Each structure stands twice: as structure tokens, then as C-alpha cells.
Amino acid sequence: MDFKLLFITSLFSCSIWYGSAQQGGSECLKANAKSCGECIQAGPNCGWCTKLDFLQEGETTSARCDDLATLLSKGCPLSMTENPRGSQKVSRNKDVTNRSKGTAEKLKPEDITQIQPQQLILQLRSGEPQTFPLKFKRAEDYPIDLYYLMDLSFSMKDDLENVKRLGTDLMKEMKKITSDFRIGFGSFVEKTVMPYISTTPAKIRNPCTGDQNCTSPFSYKNVLNLTDDGNLFNDLVSRQHISGNLDSPEGGFDAIMQVAVCGTQIGWRNVTRLLVFSTDAGFHFAGDGKLGGIVLPNDGRCHLVNNMYTMSHYYDYPSIAHLVQKLSENNIQTIFAVTEEFQPVYKELKNLIPKSAVGTLSANSSNVIELIIESYNSLSSEVILENSKLPEGVTINYKSYCKNGVNGTGENGRKCSNISIGDEVQFEISVTAHKCPKKGQNETIKIKPLGFTEEVEIILQFICECDCQEKGIPESPVCHNGNGTFECGACRCNEGRIGRRCECSTDEVNSEDMDAYCRKENSSEICSNNGECICGQCACKKRENANEIYSGKYCECDNFNCDRSNGLICGGNGVCKCRVCECFPNFTGSACDCSLDTTSCEASNGQICNGRGKCECGRCKCTDPKFQGATCEMCQTCPGVCTEHKECVQCRAFNKGAKKETCSKECMYFNITTVENSKKLPQPGQADAQTICKEKDAEDCWIYFTYSVNANNEVLVHVVEKPECPSGPDIIPIVAGVVAGIVLIGLALLLIWKLLMIIHDRREFAKFEKEKMNAKWDAGENPIYKSAVTTVVNPKYEGK
């Protein structure tokens, strides 16, 4: 079964990579591999041929290494090709836990599984990724440990009063999320050296001013280990007192480091670990200790004695990166509960610490429970995968399949958001080795969700050697009297020996006697200037294009200096061997550009070049210079076929025409067939049909016929039995038409004249009417008339 799988895989790889290898050169040849192990590390598709007689003259041992398709084409069967493939095996695969809160079954934290699988073994070959699925499911009723770390500087005095009741109240709220909840408490102030605190005896006893009663300053104190007793939390916290310091930033980073690394003293379990960091001030970080004369970097170890951090005066504050490392190693998720004033600072810090959250703390910490619940829900709704340090040359890629069809790749492939309790998400993880480790030993990497203790262990086993190397024969006689190990069809020479069969020592390589064996007769060139003389044999050099190869005993041959056609070696119709083209069937010529196929020379009548030429290299070469065209079908200076044969068709079919008297001598070169009408003539596309003719004879009659030449070179003529002659003209209709036309033309002219006269008369009448209207005297009175009656009035007359 394994052999069948290998065979199918090999064929699949061949089909995919053959094209790319032919175009871009083979990465396998460029590796110049001297052994099978070096070959399979050159690329995922490189194979090594173990066939004894595989190499040609002039080829080096590295020619055994090539892509699978090329090896197969060179005559190396798959059964003699070494091509090991990677694999994967799941060695621990416990199903994720399916249970709900409140069930009778009470599981220990170590019995709850949220990630699957838990352990795999990957066998990696260079360049070949191994991909496996990973499942994550948030378990319901998962145990939680919460440690409350509080700033007890004087400014947090009112906050302490509210935190004293935190234990039982928070326990009650967290019981809604999990039935297994524990809580602890710690406090911090500042390093106990100047200039962070005042070191005068009075200030050491009571750092506060006025009537305030404060406790002595301290760096970090573990007040209460993690416990499920909320009343004990309230009792111990109520006994705490405020302290004081001089500068505004506090020494919280020292406290966070001790909480993270002192797991035994704090009482952390392998469950969800939450650290609530409560303060109303900024923070000191690495380098600030120099102000107090502290220059030693923080060592990241636990230094609690009687629950007090005792090395604050000796070690500097930890750096942010150091904190991130320790918090991640110990799977602690941090909640920064800070006042509004310092929100921007801690939000920037949150961006640097994975799986952390920032909440706004009220002035007196009255909202701390709501802040913790909200921050926990925010942290637990997102899963982010991280991996341990990868071995050199190994890469890992993630792809996520989250809720509601949301997928992610690259950095987004590491995480899924908006996950509720009981939700299940999938990841696809690909691990790729790009080279073998120097010592060849196994490596282990671990993948885990941030903030969770569960992890996937991946054991990496590297495929650096071929199976055939285990069957190698040391000091084999095949390798020149035991000067090497015969493995995988080739000799691996002992130190100081070289040659295909380890037949020479390195001291003999440059001797002139050896060079003589590498020269052709009458030539001063060693290996034709295309190779090196090694041990009296030519090792041909490689070209930048791995598909271009020198070969031959003296490297005198190559496969790229043959004649070309259309820009292709051997016209693409042959193989270049030793600078000579070996053409494929049906091709010939120095560049294989001459086709022996005569299909392109066939005319429509089935004849080769219409019987007027020869088919050479797939083209017609016309023997009669008058003819030309792809099949010698055109003759520019010849009369048309129809005109040329019209007289003979006339005399044969109708016994008339110019050749009537000589018809029996000149016109018997064709077979004639008469048909009833033109529709029954052979049509184009039918057998023996070539040209349809329509010619006019001396009597102006149309003769219809076809002219063709069949495959036997016989001329065939089909002619319509009766010419189509035009009838004489009919005189009476013509005369009648002429007379009618003259009459109609006369009537039309009269009508036009009458119409013009009417128009003229109307214009004259209108003109008269207009002048009449423009007259200024009355036609009823004479302008020169004077009356004969004179009336005289007596001015004195009074009418009496």
C-alpha cells in the first residue's frame, strides 16, 4: 500500500513540476548535490536516480539529482528514484471536554481538555510543509485563580476601604461564572532606597505626614495566598495599612515579576490565572534603578522571604519585555485597574503585553468588581495562539476558522474573537523546514493559547538522508578498490579521494599527465573549454540555465547550439543532441523546420498542388512558373478557365462555334455530360466540382457549364443541354409607350403653364388692390369745384 501511495504521489509531483522545471531551470541541478541526502534537501520535488548506468559521458554525479519529471524523461524509472516524503502522526489526541456548569461530575483542572490534539510527530522534508488541524473549545465551569495586587501608597487610602469588602462580594459574582474560584491578595509601594523613599529613621517608621498613621514602606508583600475563603480575604485585607513614598511612579513592576515567578508561594494552579493590578500612578521600569545606585538587571527569579520581596535594593526594575516573557511563560492574564488620569499610559502598556486588559478605576475603587468581570469576559472571548522559539530554518503559518464564517491568515490566523463559553474554533497550522539542523537531531516546539496552561507538543523529525544510504557498502570495490562507500547508485568518496569512482587522489588532480586524457586529438583545449579535467576525466561545467547541458567525453557536445527556426531550438520539432537536431517523426531539415506532412499542399480537388507542383516542407513549389498560390491554383497571365474551354464545350455540346470544324481533333480532352438545367449542375463542395461557368456565344445566348479535374487527373465538363437565348423586342408596346409618354408630357406642360398664369394674375390683382387702398382723395367730390352761391351776413342785424 505504501509503495502505491509513493507511486501516485511521485506521478502527481511530476505532472505539477514538469512545466516549471522546463521553463525556469531546475533548482535540483543548481544545488550541485554530491549525495542523495544533499539532493533531497535541495527542494521538495528533487529526486535522486540510483540507476547504475544513468549518467552519460561527461556528466557529474550531481546530474543524478533532478526534478522527478526530468529524471523520468531521461530513463530513470520511479522504482529507482529516491524521493522520500514527509509525514505526520498524532501520538496524543484526547477529545476536548464537553460539560456544563452545575453538573454532578466534578473534574480536576488537569482532567479538563480545551485543545486538541495534544502531541504530534512531524517528519519534515526541506521545503515541504506539513499541515495539521488544531481545535480549541472554551470549557464551561473552568477553574479561575485571581490575585489582587494593590498599590498601598498614601494616595490609595480611600481605595483600601472598598477593597476590604472585595473578597466575599467578588466570590459571589465569580460563582456565576465558575464553581471553582480562588482569590489572593498582595500589595506594593516602592524600592526601599533613596530617592524613592525617605530613609530617615522617623520616615522609615512612619512615611506619612501629620497625624496619619502609616506602615513602613516596602517593595512587595504577599498578604494572602490564593484561597477559596472570601472571609479570610476580607479579614487579612482589613488589617492592611497605607504606606508612602516620595516620587509619583510606583514600583509595581517588581511586584508583578514576583507574582509571576513565585508560583509555589502564591499558590497558582494550572487553570485560568488572572492578575488584577490596581493603582492610581505610573510605574518605574528597567534603568530607573540607577537613580538609587541599583545597576544589576532584574534576574526574573523568586526572592520572597516570609512573603516579602527582599532584593528590591539589589536588582533593578524589570523591563517590559522581561515582564511579557514571564507573564507568558506562567500563563498569567493581566487586568490593569487604573484611574482615568493614567488610562493612556496603561493602554499603551496593554498593547505590548498580550492577553491583557485595561479598566477605568473609580476614585475610590468602588467599581472594581464590575471592572474585573468586564475585563475577564473581554480576555476570555479571544483566543490567541503562540509558539515557542522555532529551530533554525523552520517556519510556521497559521490559518483560523472562527465563528460566523470569519477566517484569518498570517498574523490574523493566530486568533479568533467573540468566543463564548462552549464555542469551538478551528486552526490550520503548517510547519515547514527549509534546511536540516546541523546535528540532525529531533527538535520540539510547543503551541498554546495565550493565558492557558494547555499546549500542543510538536516533535520535529527531519528527513536529511535517503533510505538507500542505510544500505551503503563501505569500502566497496566498485569505488576503486574500496576508496569510498557505494550508496544510492554512486560512490561517496573517502576524504582525499575524488572522481566518479573515487579513482584519484586530490594530489593527482592538477597533474599534466591527467590533463592529456582530457584533450581531443589535435587539440590544445582541455575539455573543449567547457569543463574541468578531474582525475583524467572531463567534468562538464554547468550553465546558468540548468536546462542547457554540456556533455560528451571531452564536453564537446551540448543541447543548445543547434540550428533554430522561429526562435526555437530545432524549430520546437526535435531534440538537440551534440549540436545536431534529431527531428521528431514527419519533420526533417537541419532545424527540423521541414514538415513531411502533405496535408497543407492538398487542393480542394484532392490533388497535391493541383497537379502543377511538388510539396516540399509542407508548401507547394509550383513547377509551372505561370501558377502560384498555396496549392498552385492561381495564374495571373492565363485566360479564365471558362473562356479557355468555351469554344470546345460549344462544339461538343451544340455542334457550333469557331472550333466546329476541328472539334474532333482539338476538343476531345474532356468527358462531357449534359444536364437539364443549371440547378442540376454540380455545385461547389460536391465531388469533382471546381468552376461554374456562364459564357455568351456569337448569337448572344448564355451557355452554362462546369469544369473540374478529378483525382485521376480526368477533365469533367457538365453542360446545360439548351443555351439560354434572349427573345426579340415587342414593337407595339414600345410605340404605344412612346406616344403615351409624349401626350402625358404635353398635358403636364399645359398644366404647368396654366398654373403659372393663375399665379401671375393673382399677383397683379393684389397689386392693384393695394394701390387703390393707398389713394388720399375721395372719389365723390371734384377738387376744383367752387359753389356759385355767396352768403353775406349783416353785422348790425339783431334778428328783430
Secondary structure by P-SEA (a helix, b strand, c coil): caaaaaaaaaaaaaaacaaaaacccccccccccccaaaaaaccccbbbbccccccccccccccccccaaaaaaaccccccbbbbbbbcccccccccccccccccccccccccccccccbbbbbccccbbbbbbbbbbbccbbbbbbbbbbbccccaaaaaaaacccaaaaaaaacccccbbbbbbbbbbccccccccccccccccccccccccccccccccccccccccaaaaaaaaaabbbbcccccccaaaaaaaaaaaccccccccccbbbbbbbbccccccccccccccccccccccccccccccccccccccccaaaaaaaaaaabbbbbbbccccaaaaaaaaaaacccbbbbbbcccccaaaaaaaaaaaaaaabbbbbbccccccbbbbbbbbcccbbbbccccccccccccccbbbbbbbbbbbccccccbbbbbbbbbcccccbbbbbbbbbcccccccccccccccccccccccccccccccccccccccccccccccccaaaaaaaccccccccccccccccccccccccccccccccccccccccccccccccccccccccccccccccccccccccccccccccccccccccccccccccccccccccccccccccccccccccccccccaaaaaaaaaccccccccccccccccbbbbbccccccccccccccccbbbbbbccccbbbbbccccccccbbbbbbccccbbbbbbbaaaaaaaaaaaaaaaaaaaaaaaaaaaaaaaaaaaaaaaaaaaaccccccccccccccbbbbbccccccc
